[in-house]
Amino acid sequence: MEQNILNKNIWSAAGTAGLALGAVSTAYLFAGQWISGDLAPAALWQSVIAIVLWTVKFAGCIWLMYHFMRKFAEENVGAHSKAVFRMGMATALLSALMYSGIYLANMLYISADYYNMVIQMTLQQMRPAMDANSLAALDMVMDALPQITFFYNLIYCFLFGTVLSAIISRKIK
């Protein structure tokens, strides 16, 4: 019975933490898109702002993961480091699902024109250096790009969060 309560606590805490981490990553996605598209400052400033935003997102996600895992450990006194790790891993899964889903929706519906423009510009630059077979293969990849990006983000974010959880869970007593 106590294990069921712990499992419910893990998923409850992971849901809240996953929502927060997914929100930070999503805010970074839209801020970066806004800076590169609508704001369009000089290239140097655009790069500096992008680096600062990425650094804030990266550090913020690490801090949030640590905060939520520590909070979970404090609220569940009997939980051992394995349970804290499982909570972090569940957080990684849920935040990766949220971020990947929003990224997919952004590519397909929210900012489809923006991504189509970027893809077309990239294709125009690459076309002169490619033969017909390479162009056909590239067109097939570009058609599946939203799905590829979804699974790439899902796997990358989950693996990053899992490794981060393993490191943090060892630090939390």
N, C-alpha and C positions, 0 to 999 in steps of 0.2 A: 504494500500500500504506500509506504514512504517513497519507494522508487517511482511510482506513478505521479506522486505529488512533485517530486524533483523534476521528472520529465516535463510536466505541465509548466513548472516554473522556468525550466530551460527555454521552452518554446515561447512562453509569454515574454520573458526578458529579451529573447532573441528577436521577437517581432518588433518590439519597441526600438531596440538597438539597430536592427536592420533597416527600419524606416528612417531613423536619423542618419545612418551612414549612406543610405540610398539618396536621401534628400541632399546631403552635402555634395555627392558626386553628380547628381542631376543639376544642382545649382551651378557647379563648375562647367558642366556641359553647355548649359544655356548661356552662361556668362562668356565663355570662350567663343561660342558661336556669335554672340552679339558683338563682341569686340572685333572679331575678324570680318563680320559682314556689315552690320549696320553702323557701327562706330567708325571703323576703318581709319584709325590714326596712321601716322607714319610707320613704316615697317619696323624701325628700331624700337619705337615705343610699344608697338603691338607685340613684339617679341618679349620685351621686358615685362609687360603686363601679363602675358601668357605664362612666363616663368614664375612670376610672383603668385599668380592664381593657382598654378599647379602645385607650388610649394605649400601654399596655405591649405589646399585640398588634401595633399598627401599627409602633412603634419596633423591636420584636423581629423582625418580619418583614423590615424594611428591613436591620437589622443582619445577620440570618442570610443574606439574599441577598448582601449585600456580602461576608460571610465566605466563603461557598461559592464565589463567583465569584473572589475573590482567591486562595483555596486552589487552585482549578482553574488559574488563570493561573500560579501558582508551580509546580505539579506538571507542567504542560505548557509548558515554557519556550519552545518554538517556536510556541506558539499566539499568534495576533495578536488584536487587539481584536474582530474579527468572530467568531472562534471563541468568545471569552469571552461575547460577546453572545448567540450561538446557545445556549451552555450555559445562560445566564440565561433565555432564552426557553423552552427545553425544561423548565427548572425551573418556570417559571410555568405551563406547560401541565400538567405532572404534578401540581403542588400544587393547581391549580385543579380538576383531575379528582378528586383525592382528597377535597378539601374539599366539592365539589359533590355527590359521591356519598354522602358521609357525611351531609351536610345533607338530601339526599333520603331516605336511609334513616331518618334521625331523624324527618322529617315523616311518613313513611308507616308506620313500624313502631316505632321506639324510643320516641318521645314523641308518638305520634299523638293521645293523649287531651289532652295539653297544647295542641297546635296546634288541635285541634277546639274546645277551650274558648275559645282566643283568637279564632278565626274566628267562633264563635257570638256571643261578646260584641261583636265589631265589627259583625256583621250586626244585632244587636239595637239597637245605637246608631244605625245608618244607616237602618234600615227606615222609620221615621216620615217621613223626608225624601225618600223615593223613590217613584216610581210603579211600576206593575206591570212595564213593559218594562225599566226600570232594575234592578229586583229580579231579573228573569229573566236579564238579562245578567250581573249580579253573581254569581248562583248558578253560571252557566257558568264564570266566571272562577275562582270558589272551588273548583270541582271540578278545574280544571286547575292550581291553585296550586302543588302540588309540582313539576310538570314546568316550569312557568314559573320557579319559584325555582331549579331546577337549572340551567337554561340561563342565567338572569340571573347567578347566581354564577359559572358557568363562564366566561362572556364577561367579566364585570367583573374577576375575579381574573386571568385570562389577560392582559387589556389592561393592568391595573395592573402586573403582573409584567413585561410586555414593556417598558413605558415605564421602569420602574425599572431593568431590565437595560440599556436603552440609555443611561441616565444613568450607571450604575455602570461599565459597560464602558469608557466614555470616561475615567473616573478611574483605572482600573487600568492600570498600565504593563506 
